[in-house]
Amino acid sequence: MQIEVLKSKIHRVKVTQADLNYIGSITIDEDLMDAVDIIENERVHIFDINNGERFDTYVIKGERGSGIIGVNGAAARKVQVDDYLIIVSYARVDFEEAKKHQAAIIFPTDENKPQ
């Protein structure tokens, strides 16, 4: 049997841009992606702490060290610049492996830098 478990979590990262006219997705600073083992095109779930919105999309790699968190396309209507988000991804693993699994979790600085 396989179950779905938390794989990666970026907790309380600040939206730096919301671009309605860009192709849908979320742009994430590559340093943050590396810190939690998220890759480009991976499906992520987004939770807006400020307004309670929840949606999922895929990741676009942002410039390393830029601190960018850009919500793009239709999802840009669900956030505002300076909102705080939680970004998570999940993985399907064998039940026994899941008992030992450790998710990668970070709590970025106010400048969206990994700690």
C-alpha positions in Angstrom: 0.0 0.0 0.0 1.1 3.5 -0.7 0.0 6.7 1.1 0.6 10.4 0.4 2.8 12.2 2.9 4.1 15.8 3.2 7.4 16.0 1.2 8.2 19.7 1.3 7.0 22.8 3.1 8.0 26.5 2.8 6.2 28.1 5.8 5.4 31.8 5.7 7.0 33.1 2.5 6.0 36.6 1.3 4.4 37.2 -2.2 6.6 39.6 -4.1 4.6 39.8 -7.3 1.2 38.7 -8.7 0.9 38.8 -12.5 -2.5 38.0 -13.9 -1.3 38.1 -17.5 1.6 35.6 -17.1 1.2 31.9 -17.8 -0.3 30.2 -14.7 2.1 28.9 -12.0 4.1 30.1 -9.1 7.7 31.4 -9.5 9.9 30.4 -6.5 13.5 31.6 -5.8 15.7 28.6 -6.7 17.4 28.8 -3.3 14.1 28.2 -1.6 13.3 25.3 -4.0 16.7 23.7 -3.3 16.2 24.0 0.5 13.1 21.8 0.4 13.8 19.6 -2.6 11.1 21.1 -4.9 11.8 21.0 -8.6 10.6 23.0 -11.6 7.2 21.8 -12.8 6.4 20.0 -9.6 2.8 20.3 -8.4 2.5 22.4 -5.2 -0.4 23.4 -3.0 -0.6 27.0 -1.9 -2.3 28.3 1.3 -2.6 32.1 1.7 -2.3 32.9 5.4 -3.8 36.4 5.0 -7.1 35.5 3.3 -7.5 31.7 3.6 -7.4 31.0 -0.2 -6.1 27.5 -1.1 -5.1 26.4 -4.6 -2.6 24.2 -6.5 -0.3 24.9 -9.4 3.1 24.0 -10.7 6.5 25.6 -10.0 8.6 27.8 -12.2 12.2 28.3 -11.2 12.9 31.9 -10.1 16.2 33.7 -10.1 18.5 32.3 -7.4 18.9 34.7 -4.4 16.2 37.0 -5.7 13.6 36.2 -3.0 10.9 36.0 -5.7 7.6 34.5 -4.9 5.4 35.3 -7.9 1.9 34.0 -8.3 0.9 34.0 -11.9 -2.1 33.7 -14.1 -5.6 33.3 -12.7 -4.2 32.4 -9.3 -2.9 36.0 -9.1 -6.5 37.0 -8.2 -6.3 34.9 -5.1 -3.3 36.7 -3.5 -1.9 40.2 -3.0 1.7 41.3 -2.9 3.0 41.0 0.7 0.5 38.2 1.6 2.2 35.3 3.4 1.9 31.8 1.9 2.6 28.3 2.9 3.8 26.2 -0.1 3.7 22.4 0.2 4.2 19.3 -1.9 3.4 15.7 -1.2 4.8 12.4 -2.3 3.4 8.9 -2.5 5.5 6.4 -0.6 5.2 2.8 0.6 3.4 2.6 4.0 6.4 1.3 5.8 8.7 4.0 4.3 6.2 6.6 5.3 6.7 5.7 9.0 10.3 6.9 8.7 9.8 9.7 6.2 11.0 13.2 7.2 9.6 16.1 5.3 11.9 19.0 4.3 10.5 22.1 6.1 11.9 25.7 6.1 10.8 29.0 7.7 12.2 31.7 5.5 13.2 35.2 6.6 11.1 38.2 5.9 13.2 38.7 2.7 12.3 35.1 1.5 15.7 33.7 2.3 16.1 30.1 3.6 17.3 29.8 7.2 
